Amino acid sequence: SDVYKGQGLTSRPGEHLRGWADPMRTQGMDLTEERALQIRDLEAYFRTVNEEEGLGLSPALIERLVEATQGVFLAAVLFVRLLQDRPDLRTAWEADPGAIPQGLDGYLEREWDRLTTAMASAGHDRGVISTALGLLSILYEPLSLRDLRELLGPIQQEALPGLPVRIADVLNALPALLPRIS
């Protein structure tokens, strides 16, 4: 069964947290029922989207996709987006369920590999690729390419301290990184 034991993590340990290590002050929670409800919700989501979007997912693939989400609903949404963008994945995942990313971590690793490969094949060097991905990871909110160009306009022709690339090169690389960016 899935049992949660209360724990706290912080970057500032101190006397006020010592009680959290005391097993007498923690309470176990059995999340078995909640997990079953989450699995049912994920199955319903995949079935509904499959029907509405005409993805052509078999019941066996839906079951495998639910397992691959590891109970994370965001992973389900991202898997559907992948299947919408790349219908060939349905056949590949049917044939090899091991190719389905496992959970959110698996999805992020797959996307990192895809993005770096796409940018490298578009002729961008590693410094530009790393800087572009780093820039996207620290954005506070979604921005369009035009927004980024305006925001970074004053420094587009400069290399940032510690970075061997110009911001203009990074901005020019972003369309290869994110085909949906405009």
Secondary structure, DSSP 8 states (H G I E B T S, - for coil): --EEE-----SS--GGGGGGG-GGG--EEE-HHHHHHHHHHHHHHHHHHHHHHT----HHHHHHHHHHTTT-HHHHHHHHHHHHH-THHHHHHHH-GGGS--HHHHHHHHHHHHHHHHHHHTT--HHHHHHHHHHHHH-SS---HHHHHHHHGGGTTSB-TT-SSBHHHHHHHHHHH-TT--
